[in-house]
Amino acid sequence: MKRLIRAYLAAACLTAILPGLLPGQNKAIPRSADGKPDLTGVWQAASTRRGTWEEANADGGLGNGPAPPGAPGASAQPRREPAPYQPWAAEKVLESFNRRAIDDPTAYCLPPGVPRVSSVGLFPMQIVQTPRTIVMMYEYLNTFRIIPINTKHPEELEPTFMGDSVGRWEGDTLVVDVTSFNDKTWLTGAGTFHSEELHVVERYTRVDQDTIQYEATMEDPKVLTKPWVFRTTIMRRDGTRLREYVCDENNVDRGRYDELLKNESLFRRK
């Protein structure tokens, strides 16, 4: 009888310290003490390859694109949709594209903004998760975000490059509401500008040990005809650490860009 009591108490203690799983929750997903998917770790955005940083970016790395379907380490590539710009805004985007994106704000060492910071896979990002706050740090342009959980945006906010983020959990998905942007960043690719009315809702869903499915819904009534949904995958990179990124030092491109903008012969024609 004493042995049964000890076994019962041991099981009860183990249950108390392990996160409980609700019906339908994926047991393969690492979880924090409160039962939420644990996003803590170092990750690489815009990739579909599993493995370490060196393994996932071998044989030419990102320049070779995702691993072919069925190849070791490959995962599904998220569907993309065209940017639903209003006609006048689409012309402005095309103008920047024709200029070969030499007016890219990040060339001037400006923060990339959201969701662009999650569309660049050249540099790692790190997530630190607690029950009340999630911190996302990006090696790219040395940017970061502090995301409080289950709170509201402050009433008085000034426009910023990365916006103001607040988070909440919807089941196993971290939902981040981002507002209060300036109009000095691009959304994803060349020339994808926006106004200060931009509103972004991000969804981070960890689907297995290595993969976060990322989705960003962008709304901007001044330049878009409807909400624009961007999807990508974010892959775990064990053994990788963030390093210092200093854009300003020895950056000779800033002056060159100003000169290139004056050289119409370098621009593509429609």
Summary of the structure (lengths in Angstrom):
residues: 270
radius of gyration: 21.6
end to end distance: 85.3
largest distance: 89.9
contacts: 746
relative contact order: 0.19
helix: 21%
strand: 26%
